[in-house]
Amino acid sequence: MALRNSTVVRYYDFLFTELADPRTNDWPLIASPVPGLTIIITYHYFVRSWGPRFMKDRKPFDLSTILLFYNFIQVCVSTWLFYEGMTGAWLTKYSWRCEPVDFSRNPHAMRVARGVYVYFIAKLTELLDTVFFVLRKKEKQVSFLHLYHHTVMPMISWGCTKYYPGGHGTFIGVINSFVHIIMYTYYLLAALGPRWQKYLWWKKYITTMQMAQFCIAFIHSAQLLWIDCGYPWWSVFFTLPNAIFFYYLFADFYNKAYKGSVEAKAQEKKAAEKAAAIEGDKKRS
């Protein structure tokens, strides 16, 4: 038994200490997977079990002020991440084809590592999106796509922060941050009230942008299959299938949410025109 425990401990140390980047491994929530997994498990318990039961006989909470503050903070964080990613890497030093991780402690490498860490923290704060849906009794918004996205992104960004905080893999984070600037700006304007609804006609284009980012991420990540720059090529076994799956989920959402509504309106219009024609024939007869 002692030998088995010793083997488990050695394997744990190898996986979560020896393989980790020593620069980031001691940062809050990074050393062990337990805190992050605990947050995600608690999140799922709340949004799928305890939260709906708590709200069952209650009226939706009015979170207007909280949502304004929350969405404003998310816009600011996403803007900072996009700025850091572009000025600190992709517009200055990084190759668009293949970029290894700089594991040194020079100021630039540490700047990139901190950006990756802040991105991870941002993914954890975005779990509040779902919490707010539950408290406002908007359960229809809590789809499989929504839960999958908010579960996978913190896990991926934790892994990047712990093992490869920089290099090739940061590209999708920069693109995603830009999309989130637009998305949370939309949510911020929506939280201002009904008088702003006439200015929010561009909602469906956010979904289009999200699908485009997965296509770009797929192409960019796929370069690792034939270009060797020191960044782990095996990461494509995670990034490529995930990009495809995300694209499929967002495309399915787009078709149901927008194309379906357009077709329904067209059918309603045809039915109304047909009814008007029949009524006109009756009057003439």
Secondary structure, 3 states (H helix, E strand, C coil): CHHHHHHHHHHHHHHHHHCCCCCCCCCCCCCCHHHHHHHHHHHHHHHHHHHHHHHCCCCCCCCHHHHHHHHHHHHHHHHHHHHHHHHHHHCCCCCCCCCCCCCCCCHHHHHHHHHHHHHHHHHHHCCHHHHHHHHCCCHHHCCHHHHHHHHHHHHHHHHHHHHCCCHHHHHHHHHHHHHHHHHHHHHHHHHCCHHHHHHCCCHHHHHHHHHHHHHHHHHHHHHHHCCCCCCCHHHHHHHHHHHHHHHHHHHHHHHHHHHHHHHHHHHHHHHHHHHHHHHHHHHHC
